[in-house]
Amino acid sequence: MFATSERVREPTEGKTDTMSDSMRAGAIWERVGRRLRAELGEDVFSSWFKSIEIDLAETDAVRLSVPTRFLKSWIDHHYKDRIIARWSEEAGQAVAIEVVVRTAAGARAVSRPRPVEEAARPAVPAPAPQRHDGTHLSAAQNTLGGSPLDPRLTFETFVQGRSNTLARAAALQVAQSRPTDAVLFNPLYIHAGVGLGKTHLLQAVAGTAQAGGRRVLYLTAEKFTFGFVAALKNQTAIAFKEALRNIDLLIIDDLQFLQGKQTQAEFCHTLNALIDAGRQIVVAGDRPPSDLENLDERVRSRLAGGLTVEIGALDENLRFDILKQKLAHARAQHPGFDVPPTVMSYVAKNVTQNGRDLDGAFNRLIATNRLTNQPVTIEMAERSIRDLVRIAEPKRVKIEDIQKIVAQHYNVSRSDILSSRRTATVVRPRQIAMYLAKTMTLRSLPEIGRRFGGRDHTTVLHAVRKIEGLVGQDPALSEEVEALKRRLND
């Protein structure tokens, strides 16, 4: 369907026609680009279309090239039909379009139409062709085996709410930066509980940055550990280190699972080397760096020196928006499927744990509807998701959770609260944590004392009475304690 590169290079009579086709295609692609930007928005256009180039153009067939396989797959599945429609409208005739991955071997020596952003500019000498199809990561990928990316996890499919706005904004800033830009947040550390979207954001960063031509390596902490241990065993540790240090963006997920003193030491060296070289690092974990007690102090300190952002619990409005997005996707796959707003509100109000529980609840509604032909009603929803609805059960608050949340609130570490330190910045949070442990759990005073570094029950009793007295006198402290209780009960 498409002419080969050899045909373009041949000095035949058709060469002038081919060149005129290319110039015409450049003008069409510029108009198509303007329409796509207007229809999809600047963020979507910048993420998926800016790096597209016209590889070959004929009257009724066009070949577009992109830098990575990930970008080719995403455009093929989500935007190719739209590109064909817009191009055919602008060209005034039906046009076949193919998307390929650019390679050095496939680079054209002849002048060819430029990307949309540059189509109207004067021609300039093209830089030496570089490989953008993922092979520039071959050393890192072969040595480390990067974790796979899910093409569905993008910034466009990430539902934004009050609890994740800052995390998404910081992640998007990192993802859209160019290798020559100044590094603003380094490292960027995102922490959240299970099912709140931190992995979604990290994969969105990886996909967007990779689509922009940056050298990206996405790894889980487990994969990093396995790669380092294997490198030591196979005596390829030097190649392992070099592979890590030759990338633009390193992304590590689930840092709480990073194990072993040697592995942590190597991770710390990698952090230092990449940060000192101006390379970007993004890390996610289930706790703030200061709470990762099994992690080397040097690593915690390095992580804390960047930007730390928390993704909070999903509020009811955000849960409802997530369900709306799921319904839109479900309708595309199951025409006629519908969930009334009352049922959506019921699920959003009662399935409160995390996004994965929402996934499970919604999938049950689809399954019950498709398998039994029952309409989706409140009664059907109550039967289908009853085990996911926990509102009737009072939450069991753990002493460890109290210590963690109090430590976060007062910007101290959990180990500080358990220690024997007597400074005012530690004593007050410790007393508040003991007070909450006594009022929100069924633990005895001696048991609470043991869980707070082996203290005597009289110490706990003194702390409880102290905070009780202060809460009655100090409205600001009373509000702080109530806010802590709400967080523990969420």
C-alpha positions as CSV (number, residue, x, y, z in Angstrom):
1,M,0.0,0.0,0.0
2,F,2.9,2.4,0.8
3,A,5.9,3.1,-1.4
4,T,9.3,2.0,0.0
5,S,12.1,4.3,0.9
6,E,14.1,3.2,-2.1
7,R,11.3,4.4,-4.4
8,V,11.6,7.9,-2.8
9,R,15.3,8.0,-3.4
10,E,15.2,6.9,-7.0
11,P,16.1,9.8,-9.4
12,T,13.2,9.1,-11.7
13,E,10.5,11.2,-13.2
14,G,8.2,10.4,-10.2
15,K,10.6,12.1,-7.8
16,T,9.2,15.6,-8.4
17,D,5.6,14.3,-7.9
18,T,6.7,12.6,-4.7
19,M,8.2,15.8,-3.4
20,S,5.1,17.8,-4.3
21,D,3.0,15.2,-2.5
22,S,5.2,15.6,0.5
23,M,4.8,19.4,0.5
24,R,1.0,19.1,0.1
25,A,0.9,16.5,2.9
26,G,2.8,18.9,5.2
27,A,0.2,21.6,4.7
28,I,-2.7,19.1,5.3
29,W,-1.0,17.8,8.4
30,E,-0.7,21.3,9.8
31,R,-4.4,21.8,9.4
32,V,-5.2,18.4,10.8
33,G,-3.0,19.2,13.8
34,R,-4.9,22.5,14.5
35,R,-8.2,20.6,14.4
36,L,-7.0,17.8,16.7
37,R,-5.7,20.4,19.2
38,A,-9.0,22.2,19.2
39,E,-11.0,18.9,19.6
40,L,-8.9,17.1,22.1
41,G,-7.3,19.9,24.1
42,E,-3.7,21.0,24.5
43,D,-2.7,18.4,27.1
44,V,-3.9,15.4,25.0
45,F,-2.4,16.9,21.8
46,S,1.0,17.5,23.5
47,S,1.0,14.0,24.9
48,W,0.2,12.0,21.8
49,F,0.6,14.1,18.6
50,K,3.6,16.4,18.9
51,S,6.2,13.8,18.1
52,I,4.4,12.5,15.0
53,E,6.2,13.0,11.7
54,I,5.2,12.3,8.1
55,D,7.3,9.5,7.0
56,L,6.0,9.1,3.4
57,A,3.1,10.8,1.6
58,E,1.3,9.9,-1.6
59,T,-2.0,11.2,-3.0
60,D,-4.1,8.5,-1.4
61,A,-1.8,7.0,1.2
62,V,0.3,8.4,4.1
63,R,2.7,6.9,6.5
64,L,3.2,8.6,9.8
65,S,6.1,7.7,12.2
66,V,6.3,8.0,16.0
67,P,9.3,7.5,18.3
68,T,8.1,4.5,20.4
69,R,6.1,1.3,20.1
70,F,4.0,2.4,23.0
71,L,2.9,5.6,21.2
72,K,2.2,3.6,18.0
73,S,0.0,1.2,19.9
74,W,-1.9,4.0,21.7
75,I,-2.5,6.0,18.5
76,D,-3.6,2.9,16.6
77,H,-6.2,2.0,19.2
78,H,-7.4,5.5,20.2
79,Y,-6.8,8.1,17.6
80,K,-6.1,6.6,14.2
81,D,-9.7,6.6,13.0
82,R,-9.9,10.3,14.0
83,I,-6.7,11.1,12.1
84,I,-7.9,9.3,9.0
85,A,-11.2,11.1,9.1
86,R,-9.7,14.6,9.5
87,W,-7.0,14.0,6.9
88,S,-9.6,12.7,4.4
89,E,-11.7,15.8,5.0
90,E,-8.8,18.2,4.5
91,A,-7.6,16.3,1.4
92,G,-11.0,16.0,-0.1
93,Q,-10.7,12.3,-0.7
94,A,-10.3,9.0,1.2
95,V,-6.8,8.5,2.4
96,A,-5.2,5.3,3.9
97,I,-2.9,6.0,6.9
98,E,-0.3,3.8,8.5
99,V,1.5,4.5,11.7
100,V,5.1,3.1,12.1
101,V,7.9,3.4,14.6
102,R,10.9,5.5,13.6
103,T,14.3,3.8,13.4
104,A,17.7,5.0,12.3
105,A,17.7,2.5,9.5
106,G,14.4,3.8,8.3
107,A,15.3,7.5,8.4
108,R,15.0,9.3,5.1
109,A,17.9,11.1,3.6
110,V,15.6,13.2,1.5
111,S,13.8,16.3,2.7
112,R,10.4,15.3,4.2
113,P,7.5,17.0,5.8
114,R,8.1,18.1,9.4
115,P,6.0,17.6,12.5
116,V,2.8,19.6,12.9
117,E,4.5,22.2,15.2
118,E,7.3,22.9,12.6
119,A,5.3,22.6,9.4
120,A,5.1,26.4,8.9
121,R,8.7,27.2,9.7
122,P,11.5,27.6,7.2
123,A,13.4,24.5,6.4
124,V,16.6,23.9,8.5
125,P,19.2,21.1,8.2
126,A,17.9,18.0,9.9
127,P,19.9,16.7,12.8
128,A,21.6,13.3,12.6
129,P,18.8,10.6,12.9
130,Q,18.5,8.9,16.2
131,R,16.7,5.8,17.2
132,H,13.5,6.5,19.1
133,D,11.8,3.1,18.9
134,G,12.9,2.0,22.3
135,T,16.3,0.6,21.3
136,H,18.0,3.5,23.0
137,L,17.0,1.8,26.2
138,S,18.3,-1.6,25.1
139,A,21.1,-1.7,27.7
140,A,18.8,-0.8,30.5
141,Q,16.0,-3.0,29.3
142,N,18.2,-6.0,28.7
143,T,20.1,-5.6,32.0
144,L,17.2,-4.7,34.2
145,G,14.1,-5.9,32.4
146,G,11.8,-2.9,32.8
147,S,8.3,-3.6,34.2
148,P,5.5,-3.5,31.6
149,L,3.3,-0.4,31.1
150,D,-0.4,-0.6,30.8
151,P,-1.5,1.7,27.9
152,R,-4.8,2.3,29.6
153,L,-3.1,4.1,32.5
154,T,-2.8,7.7,31.2
155,F,-3.4,11.2,32.5
156,E,-6.5,11.3,30.4
157,T,-8.0,8.3,32.2
158,F,-6.9,9.4,35.6
159,V,-10.0,11.0,37.4
160,Q,-9.0,14.1,39.3
161,G,-10.4,15.2,42.6
162,R,-9.5,17.2,45.7
163,S,-7.4,14.3,47.1
164,N,-5.1,13.9,44.1
165,T,-5.0,17.3,42.3
166,L,-1.5,18.2,43.6
167,A,-0.1,14.7,42.9
168,R,-1.5,14.7,39.3
169,A,-0.2,18.3,38.6
170,A,3.3,17.4,39.8
171,A,3.4,14.2,37.9
172,L,2.2,15.9,34.7
173,Q,4.8,18.6,35.0
174,V,7.5,15.9,35.3
175,A,6.1,13.9,32.4
176,Q,5.9,16.8,30.0
177,S,9.4,18.2,30.8
178,R,12.1,17.9,28.1
179,P,15.5,16.5,28.8
180,T,16.9,20.1,28.5
181,D,14.5,21.6,31.0
182,A,15.5,22.4,34.6
183,V,14.5,19.7,37.0
184,L,11.9,21.1,39.4
185,F,11.0,18.2,41.7
186,N,13.7,15.7,42.3
187,P,12.9,13.2,43.4
188,L,9.2,13.4,43.2
189,Y,7.8,11.0,45.8
190,I,4.1,10.1,45.8
191,H,2.6,8.1,48.6
192,A,-0.9,6.7,49.1
193,G,-2.8,3.7,50.4
194,V,-3.8,0.7,48.3
195,G,-6.0,1.4,45.3
196,L,-5.8,5.2,45.3
197,G,-4.0,5.7,42.0
198,K,-0.3,6.1,42.6
199,T,0.6,3.3,40.2
200,H,-1.8,4.8,37.6
201,L,0.1,8.2,37.9
202,L,3.5,6.6,37.7
203,Q,2.6,4.7,34.5
204,A,1.1,7.8,33.0
205,V,4.4,9.6,33.6
206,A,6.3,6.8,32.0
207,G,4.0,6.6,28.9
208,T,3.9,10.4,28.3
209,A,7.7,10.9,28.9
210,Q,8.5,7.9,26.6
211,A,6.2,9.2,23.9
212,G,8.1,12.5,24.1
213,G,11.3,10.7,23.2
214,R,12.9,10.5,26.7
215,R,14.8,7.5,27.9
216,V,12.5,6.1,30.6
217,L,12.8,3.1,32.9
218,Y,9.8,2.0,35.0
219,L,10.5,-0.6,37.7
220,T,8.8,-1.9,40.7
221,A,11.1,-2.1,43.8
222,E,10.8,-5.9,43.6
223,K,12.1,-5.8,40.0
224,F,14.9,-3.5,41.0
225,T,15.9,-5.9,43.8
226,F,15.7,-8.9,41.6
227,G,17.8,-7.2,38.9
228,F,20.5,-6.2,41.3
229,V,20.8,-9.6,42.9
230,A,20.9,-11.2,39.5
231,A,23.6,-8.8,38.4
232,L,25.7,-9.7,41.4
233,K,25.2,-13.4,40.9
234,N,26.1,-13.1,37.2
235,Q,29.0,-10.7,37.8
236,T,27.3,-8.0,35.6
237,A,27.0,-5.4,38.4
238,I,28.9,-2.8,36.4
239,A,26.6,-3.2,33.4
240,F,23.6,-2.9,35.8
241,K,25.0,0.4,37.3
242,E,25.8,1.9,33.9
243,A,22.3,1.0,32.5
244,L,20.6,2.8,35.4
245,R,22.8,5.9,35.0
246,N,22.2,6.3,31.3
247,I,18.5,7.1,31.4
248,D,16.6,10.4,31.6
249,L,13.8,9.3,33.9
250,L,13.8,6.5,36.5
251,I,10.5,5.5,38.0
252,I,10.3,3.2,41.0
253,D,7.0,1.8,42.3
254,D,6.2,0.2,45.7
255,L,9.4,1.4,47.3
256,Q,8.3,-0.2,50.6
257,F,9.3,-3.6,49.1
258,L,12.9,-2.6,48.5
259,Q,14.9,-5.3,50.4
260,G,18.5,-5.9,51.4
261,K,21.2,-3.7,52.6
262,Q,23.3,-4.1,49.5
263,T,20.3,-3.4,47.3
264,Q,19.4,-0.3,49.3
265,A,22.9,1.0,49.1
266,E,23.0,0.6,45.3
267,F,19.6,2.3,45.1
268,C,21.0,5.2,47.2
269,H,24.1,5.5,44.9
270,T,21.7,5.5,41.9
271,L,19.7,8.3,43.4
272,N,22.7,10.4,44.0
273,A,24.2,9.8,40.6
274,L,21.0,10.6,38.7
275,I,20.1,13.6,40.8
276,D,23.7,15.0,40.5
277,A,23.5,14.5,36.8
278,G,20.2,16.4,36.5
279,R,18.2,13.3,35.7
280,Q,14.6,12.9,36.9
281,I,13.5,10.4,39.5
282,V,9.9,9.5,40.5
283,V,9.1,7.2,43.3
284,A,5.9,5.8,44.9
285,G,5.3,4.1,48.2
286,D,2.5,3.4,50.6
287,R,4.0,5.7,53.3
288,P,6.0,8.9,53.5
289,P,9.8,8.4,53.3
290,S,10.1,9.1,57.1
291,D,7.8,6.1,57.8
292,L,9.7,3.6,55.8
293,E,11.6,2.3,58.8
294,N,13.2,-0.6,57.0
295,L,14.8,1.7,54.5
296,D,18.3,3.0,54.9
297,E,18.4,6.4,56.5
298,R,20.4,7.9,53.7
299,V,17.7,6.8,51.2
300,R,15.0,8.3,53.3
301,S,16.9,11.5,53.6
302,R,17.5,11.8,49.9
303,L,13.8,11.1,49.1
304,A,12.6,13.7,51.7
305,G,14.8,16.3,50.0
306,G,12.6,16.4,46.9
307,L,8.8,16.9,46.7
308,T,6.7,14.6,48.7
309,V,3.0,14.4,47.8
310,E,0.2,12.4,49.3
311,I,-2.8,11.0,47.4
312,G,-5.6,11.1,50.0
313,A,-8.7,8.9,50.4
314,L,-11.3,9.1,47.6
315,D,-14.2,11.4,48.7
316,E,-17.7,10.7,47.6
317,N,-17.7,13.1,44.7
318,L,-14.5,11.6,43.3
319,R,-15.9,8.1,43.7
320,F,-19.0,9.2,41.7
321,D,-16.8,10.7,39.0
322,I,-14.8,7.5,38.7
323,L,-18.0,5.5,38.4
324,K,-19.2,7.8,35.6
325,Q,-16.0,7.2,33.7
326,K,-16.4,3.4,34.1
327,L,-20.0,3.7,32.8
328,A,-18.9,5.6,29.7
329,H,-16.3,2.9,28.9
330,A,-18.8,0.1,29.7
331,R,-21.4,1.6,27.3
332,A,-18.8,1.5,24.5
333,Q,-18.3,-2.3,25.0
334,H,-21.9,-3.2,26.0
335,P,-24.4,-1.0,24.1
336,G,-27.6,-0.6,26.0
337,F,-26.0,-1.1,29.4
338,D,-27.0,1.7,31.9
339,V,-26.7,2.4,35.6
340,P,-29.3,4.9,36.9
341,P,-27.8,7.9,38.8
342,T,-29.5,6.7,42.0
343,V,-27.6,3.5,41.8
344,M,-24.3,5.3,41.0
345,S,-24.9,7.5,44.1
346,Y,-25.6,4.5,46.2
347,V,-22.3,2.8,45.2
348,A,-20.3,6.0,45.5
349,K,-21.7,6.6,49.0
350,N,-21.2,3.1,50.3
351,V,-18.1,1.6,48.7
352,T,-15.6,3.8,50.4
353,Q,-12.4,1.8,50.8
354,N,-10.5,2.5,47.5
355,G,-10.6,2.4,43.7
356,R,-10.2,-1.3,43.5
357,D,-13.3,-1.9,45.5
358,L,-15.1,0.5,43.1
359,D,-13.9,-1.6,40.2
360,G,-15.2,-4.7,41.8
361,A,-18.5,-3.2,42.6
362,F,-19.0,-1.9,39.1
363,N,-17.9,-5.1,37.5
364,R,-20.5,-7.0,39.5
365,L,-23.3,-4.7,38.3
366,I,-22.2,-5.4,34.7
367,A,-21.9,-9.1,35.3
368,T,-25.3,-9.4,37.0
369,N,-27.0,-7.4,34.3
370,R,-25.5,-9.3,31.4
371,L,-25.9,-12.7,32.9
372,T,-29.4,-12.4,34.3
373,N,-30.9,-9.6,32.1
374,Q,-31.9,-7.9,35.3
375,P,-32.1,-4.1,35.1
376,V,-29.6,-2.3,37.4
377,T,-31.6,-1.1,40.4
378,I,-30.8,-0.2,44.0
379,E,-32.1,-3.6,45.1
380,M,-29.9,-5.5,42.6
381,A,-26.9,-3.3,43.7
382,E,-27.5,-4.1,47.4
383,R,-27.5,-7.8,46.7
384,S,-24.5,-7.7,44.3
385,I,-22.1,-5.6,46.4
386,R,-23.2,-6.3,50.0
387,D,-19.7,-7.6,51.0
388,L,-18.1,-4.4,49.8
389,V,-20.4,-2.1,51.8
390,R,-18.8,-1.6,55.2
391,I,-20.8,1.3,56.5
392,A,-22.6,-0.8,59.1
393,E,-19.4,-2.0,60.6
394,P,-17.5,0.4,62.9
395,K,-13.9,0.7,61.7
396,R,-11.4,-0.9,64.0
397,V,-8.7,1.6,64.6
398,K,-5.2,0.2,65.1
399,I,-2.6,1.7,67.4
400,E,-0.1,1.6,64.5
401,D,-2.4,3.7,62.4
402,I,-2.8,6.2,65.2
403,Q,1.0,6.5,65.6
404,K,1.4,6.9,61.8
405,I,-1.2,9.6,61.3
406,V,-0.2,11.6,64.4
407,A,3.4,11.5,63.3
408,Q,2.4,12.7,59.8
409,H,0.3,15.5,61.2
410,Y,3.0,16.8,63.5
411,N,5.9,16.2,61.1
412,V,7.8,13.8,63.2
413,S,8.6,10.1,62.6
414,R,6.8,7.1,64.2
415,S,10.2,6.1,65.7
416,D,10.4,9.5,67.4
417,I,7.0,8.8,69.1
418,L,8.2,5.4,70.3
419,S,11.6,6.8,71.4
420,S,12.6,8.2,74.8
421,R,13.1,11.7,73.4
422,R,11.7,14.4,75.7
423,T,11.7,17.4,73.4
424,A,8.4,19.4,73.2
425,T,8.1,18.7,69.5
426,V,7.9,14.9,70.3
427,V,6.3,14.8,73.7
428,R,3.0,16.5,72.7
429,P,2.4,14.3,69.6
430,R,3.2,11.2,71.8
431,Q,0.7,12.2,74.4
432,I,-2.0,12.9,71.8
433,A,-1.3,9.5,70.2
434,M,-1.7,7.8,73.6
435,Y,-4.9,9.7,74.3
436,L,-6.3,8.6,70.9
437,A,-5.2,5.0,71.5
438,K,-7.1,5.0,74.8
439,T,-10.3,6.7,73.5
440,M,-10.5,5.0,70.0
441,T,-9.4,1.4,70.8
442,L,-10.2,-1.2,73.4
443,R,-6.6,-1.7,74.5
444,S,-5.8,-1.5,78.2
445,L,-3.4,1.1,79.6
446,P,-0.6,-1.5,80.1
447,E,-1.0,-2.7,76.5
448,I,-0.9,0.8,75.1
449,G,2.2,1.5,77.2
450,R,3.9,-1.6,75.7
451,R,3.0,-0.5,72.2
452,F,4.6,2.9,72.8
453,G,8.1,1.8,73.4
454,G,7.6,-0.3,76.6
455,R,6.3,2.5,78.8
456,D,4.6,2.1,82.1
457,H,0.8,2.3,82.3
458,T,1.0,5.3,84.6
459,T,2.8,7.2,81.8
460,V,-0.1,6.5,79.5
461,L,-2.6,7.6,82.1
462,H,-0.8,10.8,82.7
463,A,-0.8,11.5,78.9
464,V,-4.5,10.8,78.6
465,R,-5.5,13.1,81.5
466,K,-3.1,15.8,80.2
467,I,-4.7,15.9,76.7
468,E,-8.2,15.6,78.2
469,G,-7.6,18.7,80.2
470,L,-6.0,20.7,77.3
471,V,-8.8,19.8,74.9
472,G,-11.3,21.3,77.2
473,Q,-9.3,24.5,77.4
474,D,-7.8,25.0,74.0
475,P,-10.2,25.2,71.0
476,A,-7.4,24.9,68.5
477,L,-6.1,21.7,70.0
478,S,-9.6,20.4,70.3
479,E,-10.1,20.9,66.5
480,E,-6.7,19.2,65.8
481,V,-7.7,16.1,67.8
482,E,-11.1,16.0,66.1
483,A,-9.4,16.2,62.7
484,L,-7.1,13.3,63.6
485,K,-10.2,11.3,64.7
486,R,-11.9,12.0,61.4
487,R,-8.8,10.8,59.5
488,L,-8.6,7.7,61.5
489,N,-12.2,6.9,60.9
490,D,-12.1,7.6,57.1
